[in-house]
């Protein structure tokens, strides 16, 4: 089965991306915590700690090693909390994006757009000031906020709404930086096209994870593309959909773990019939 998966991805993406490993995390357990609805990832290479954030405001950590396989050991789980140690209120805990900058963790949220620095046990440290360009736009709804978060050495935080802001074509998206720079990004022309994750590849290029879903009678499409920050040009690395592959999941999270190697994770929406799949790929 794994050979078939690798063959499919290699053929579909012209050998630019190789699937190294793919594991189902449905059986992962944390005492007193529901491990589900994972929306993003961040990896501490020095200490070999993989962080996962759920969109219900829970931070999970694993001891993680990546050779050509995924090796995980569950460590801790914490609710996101205020500075005083109280759990964030339900309407303030819709955590979607996450990035590790040095030793510091940052999380972006839907609802009212915000980025928080948090401690490794989930406590709020401070709120990050958003750029004026982002403050001026209107999101399509309270559940269509800052879905993706990455960090660039030149531009600072990179973030994007799940769906294009009001007044724009739905597939004519924007990426905002904390330094004030804004990039227009043309998503793939599917119904309900959305950005679900961002990651920095190098100084000039980032990865954009896209999803399109418009109902059970339409294909569920996942696209990973490379976007050049200088030229605004993009290149599709792979695209999979439910019309020709039954292993497509609701992939929402993305992080770099080594040179040219990345993790992609799916959100099971707390649905017993869905899966939390961790995919380990190499981009050549």
Order of alpha helices (4+ residues) and beta strands (2+ residues): alpha-beta-beta-beta-beta-beta-beta-beta-beta-beta-alpha-beta-beta-beta-beta-beta-beta-beta-beta-beta-beta-beta
